[in-house]
Amino acid sequence: MYSTAVLREPVKVMTLTAPQQSFSAALFDEFIDYTDRKETTVKGYISCIRQFAAWMNEQGITEPTRDDIKAYRDHLSSSGLATGTQTQYLRAVKHFFKWTAAESLYPNIADNIHGAKVRHDIHKKDALQREDVSRIAATIDRTTEQGKRLYAMYVLCVVCGLRTIELNRANIEDLKTTGGRTFLYVQGKGHDDKDAPVLLISEVCEAVRDYLQSRTDRPTGKSPLFVSTGNRSKGKRIATTTISTMLKKMLINAGYDSDRLTAHSLRHTSGTGAHKAGLDLYSVQHLMRHCDPATSEIYIHDDNHAEAEQRGRQGIYDYYFNQADLTPVLPELERELMQMSEDEQREILEQIKQRKESRQHE
């Protein structure tokens, strides 16, 4: 819960009617209570709502109407802000008025107002090329604790598709071995618990264990998986922004200095590698955790699923680090498959299996 002091920057009072209520720090606090979201999301709402409050003040609006919300949307559209940022600003406003209506403070004048459409088929960041992955790995000095840490982070991102926030949240005790396989349980995007087991192939396990064995801070199971080595912060969890900076610096030092290459490019590289390694769409979806596949203990004990994930992770590693030869899927075929439902794709897969069996008996 944020103190009202955080919110008390100079903002002109905007009058909301039905009944009368002012756009004040107290109202902000009530709104934040309603959102009941994570801290970073709450901070985002505060920032976005302040933008809306400032715009209303500039326009002299004290009793906003639906047309005012549309005008604000148009203002955002012409502001030069990225489409995703515009969407965040408008989403916060819509959430705010949803709350005012629920609390009988003001009607929901923003209901069903749509903002700019975000295109999800365009990647904002580039993936690394095949030859780049091993070339960058070779620039990491793995004789030091810092280098071993960086390499472990690197392969977790490239091979396992981890996000920087997941590297930040991981603890040593989140590494669990079941049935001879090692998993790192991560708290994925939009999750409140560490309920997503990510299988670590032997090469990734070796990198992580090599780093842990080099640790000089006497870690326990409760210790963060990745910690600082500095004199003042030794043994403390590394912030997400610091991890991003470390990985970006790694890219620059390896000669890859581009604003389209960031720490998130490594996760993008993992997804690209999964496609290039010849994995089917649903295997890629599972490996990248784009949706919520079953992630319970029962799931990881399923030999078929575990073996499929093992093949998938190994396929990504071999593609990038061992230059494994592949039989690529025709682009036009992949486009057609992407437009089919899961049942339609499984039907085609069954037909392929039947044809293979027929040929074997001929």
Order of alpha helices (4+ residues) and beta strands (2+ residues): alpha-beta-beta-alpha-alpha-alpha-alpha-alpha-alpha-alpha-beta-beta-beta-alpha-alpha-alpha-alpha-alpha-alpha-alpha-alpha
